[in-house]
Amino acid sequence: MSEITLTLIGKPGCHLCDDAEAVVASVVGTLPELPITVEKLSIEDDKDLFDSYWDQIPVLLINGKVHNYWRIGPERLTTALKELA
């Protein structure tokens, strides 16, 4: 089974970003058998991220591909991660 990387792109002070982070943590916590790494990036620290995603945050990438943005649904994320396993 290969490593799964979740990348959460947001910015400080963004309530939707905080909500998305909580959903990601909750879902990852229910799948301890999967090799999942979670990283957080801020559009305030990277001009390219800002230019690409400023109007869509939070954005969740799975292995570098956009999974969803604005609101991250736990059921959809769980299904996507299980399909990668």
C-alpha positions as CSV (number, residue, x, y, z in Angstrom):
1,M,0.0,0.0,0.0
2,S,1.5,3.3,-1.0
3,E,1.6,6.5,1.1
4,I,-1.4,8.9,0.8
5,T,-0.6,12.6,1.1
6,L,-3.4,15.0,2.0
7,T,-2.6,18.6,1.5
8,L,-4.9,21.2,3.1
9,I,-4.4,24.6,1.6
10,G,-5.9,27.6,3.5
11,K,-4.9,30.6,5.6
12,P,-4.9,31.7,9.2
13,G,-8.2,33.1,10.5
14,C,-10.3,31.2,7.9
15,H,-13.2,29.5,9.7
16,L,-13.9,27.2,6.8
17,C,-10.2,26.2,6.9
18,D,-10.5,25.4,10.6
19,D,-13.6,23.3,9.8
20,A,-11.8,21.5,7.0
21,E,-8.8,20.7,9.2
22,A,-11.2,19.2,11.8
23,V,-12.9,17.0,9.2
24,V,-9.5,15.8,7.8
25,A,-8.2,15.0,11.3
26,S,-11.4,13.1,12.2
27,V,-11.5,11.1,9.0
28,V,-7.7,10.2,9.2
29,G,-8.3,9.2,12.8
30,T,-10.9,6.6,11.7
31,L,-8.5,5.1,9.2
32,P,-5.4,4.2,11.3
33,E,-4.6,1.3,9.0
34,L,-3.9,3.6,6.0
35,P,-0.5,5.3,5.6
36,I,-1.7,8.9,5.5
37,T,0.4,12.0,5.8
38,V,-1.3,15.4,6.3
39,E,0.3,18.7,5.5
40,K,-1.0,22.2,5.8
41,L,0.0,25.0,3.5
42,S,-1.0,28.7,3.6
43,I,-1.8,30.8,0.6
44,E,-0.1,33.6,2.6
45,D,3.2,31.9,2.4
46,D,3.3,31.0,-1.3
47,K,2.4,33.3,-4.2
48,D,1.7,30.4,-6.6
49,L,-0.8,28.9,-4.1
50,F,-2.4,32.3,-3.6
51,D,-2.7,32.8,-7.3
52,S,-4.2,29.3,-7.9
53,Y,-6.5,29.0,-4.9
54,W,-7.2,32.4,-3.2
55,D,-10.9,32.2,-4.0
56,Q,-11.4,28.5,-3.2
57,I,-9.9,27.9,0.2
58,P,-9.9,25.6,1.9
59,V,-8.7,23.3,-0.8
60,L,-7.9,19.6,-0.1
61,L,-5.5,17.8,-2.4
62,I,-5.1,14.0,-2.3
63,N,-1.7,13.0,-3.7
64,G,-1.4,16.4,-5.4
65,K,-4.9,16.4,-7.1
66,V,-7.8,18.5,-6.0
67,H,-10.3,16.5,-4.0
68,N,-12.6,19.3,-2.9
69,Y,-12.7,22.9,-1.9
70,W,-14.7,25.2,0.4
71,R,-16.4,22.5,2.4
72,I,-14.8,19.1,2.9
73,G,-17.4,16.3,3.5
74,P,-16.3,13.5,5.7
75,E,-18.2,10.7,3.8
76,R,-16.7,11.7,0.5
77,L,-13.2,12.0,1.9
78,T,-13.5,8.6,3.6
79,T,-14.7,7.0,0.4
80,A,-11.9,8.5,-1.6
81,L,-9.2,7.4,0.9
82,K,-10.6,3.8,1.0
83,E,-10.6,3.6,-2.8
84,L,-6.8,4.4,-2.7
85,A,-6.1,1.7,-0.2
